[in-house]
Every structure is written in C-alpha cells, then in structure tokens.
Amino acid sequence: MNPLVSVVIIVRNMPDTIGDCLESLLDQTVPKDKYEIIVVDNNSTDNTREIVRKYPVKLVSEEKVGNFGGARNMGITNSKGEIVAFIDADCIAEKDWIQKMLTLHSSFPRIAGHGGSNSNPYPENKVARTIACAQNGDWSPDAPRRVADFLPGCNCSYRKEVLLQVGMFPEGTASEDILIGAKIRRTGQLLLFDPVLIVEHDFDRTLNKLAQKEERCGRGHFNMHSSYERASRMRLLALTLFSPLFILGRSARGFQRIMLYSKRKQDVFILLPYILYSGVYWTKGYLTQASVRGRERKLA
C-alpha cells in the first residue's frame, strides 16, 4: 500500500542540522507505513550525503545548485504519497506533525494545501527575532488560522494531484513557494495556514544571511508580480520605478507583524535597524530581478 504522505527535504551542505531533522521525522506518532521520507541533495560538497545515508530514507539528487523549484519537483517525481509535504533541513518537526497534517487534509478535503508555523529557538538573537517576527511573523505560532496567498516552504503540504495539475514548482527562480501559491490560486483553489502545524526553525543569526534571504524574497516577489496573467509592461515598469518605496513598505509590514504576533512589543524599536536593513535588501532583490527580466526580454 502506498504511503499517504511523502515528506520531501531539500538540502545542501547542512551536516549540522539534517540529522536532527530526519530523527524528528522518524519519531512521528503515525505508523511508519503511512509515510515516506525523500531527501533531495542539491549537490552538497561536504559530508551531508553520508549523514543522510545513515537513515532509512530515499536519497535523490538535483545537480543544479540553487534550483529550489527543481529540487522540490525531483522530490515530487520520486514520491508515492497522495500528499506531498515539505520541511527544510534546518527544521525539527513536532512528534505529531504528520498526524496533524493528515487530520487537516481529511477535515478540509477541498483545500489544495496546508501550511504551518515556525517557532524560534533563538529568542535572544536579534537577527533571528527579526526573521521570526518581522519577516516570518505571518507564520508565527501566534498567528491566526486563515486562507493564505502562499504557504511557507519549510512547513507545508499539498495534495499531489494539485501539484501535478498546475505543473509543479517553477524552476530556476527564487521564492518558488510564493510562485506555486500564485499558480494554485489562479485555478480557484485555496491554501490554508494553521498554526497547530509547528516546526522549530533554526533561523539564521547573522546579518549576511539575513541580507541573502531578503534578496531572495525580493526576487521572488518580482517574479510573482510579473506572473499575474501576463502583467502588462506598464504595470511592471510602475512597480519597478516605485520599488524604492518598498523599503518603507517592507519595514512597515515588519512593524505590523511584530505588533500583531510578537510577545515582545518593544521589538518594534529594538529591531528597527534590522527591519530597515531587511527592506533595503528586499528592494535590491526586486530591482535586480526586474533588471534581469528586462535584459531577457531584449534578447528575446
């Protein structure tokens, strides 16, 4: 009998966290025959693969580094489950993570996908708090259940038939989790966020990592904007020209998330430099991707 759930993990050079992630998945409350674990290695250059081979999981490879959508699709292609779940290699799932996921899919059979929350194990680190509250606040354990535009790639699951129907994840681009959400919603189907699905996320704790993550998000949002029903060039030009204002917009959204979901309301002031820093790099990513898309159009 096929497993009900295929859990897909994408990993590249993460020997310090992949073992803990796999052990949390192998210690679930549901029977082992109800799920499978697929690890997609994105061309690791260290001993990550050797660590993965110590566990009873399926290991496959995506050689194109940074092709997160392609790696997720590799996992889908190799999956046997009716539901395909995704968790990041730096996350630890609660013991009943898969059980709660199955309950949600059973309770809401017409929902295309379910996403869950991220808990922060580094509450005293300011960069981690910025990511957890200002950037990922919408996926906080204190955020409400709601219909979402997209689901967090580190903690989500989809009905496999829906992923196949929409052509799976976009490849060769950043923020594939945002873009798959847009593809699914264009078919009229819904995505649901529920904070009861919890993973502990080993959030980045350095400014360099924060900048990289925000640039990736900015590029992904430009791709999402440009994908809406062949958005007109005029609309994209207007978005690009006014994108420096996104620094303020991104920052204001960060403040809002802190006020809504953080138990430390004083972080609105304490994290101000980090939130503005995030907005700068998010805007840089947006403008960079707009420039890349412009050059592609000229060459076409």
RAJO-V213856 format. One line per field, one symbol per residue. burial: 1 if it has 16 or more other C-alpha atoms within 10 Angstrom, else 0. Layout:
burial->???
This chain:
burial->001111111111111011111101110101000011111111110001100100000111110001111111111100111111111111111111111111011000001111111111010001111111111111111110000111111111111101100001111011111111111110000111111111111111100001101111111111111100000000000011001101110111111111111100001100110111111111111111110000000000
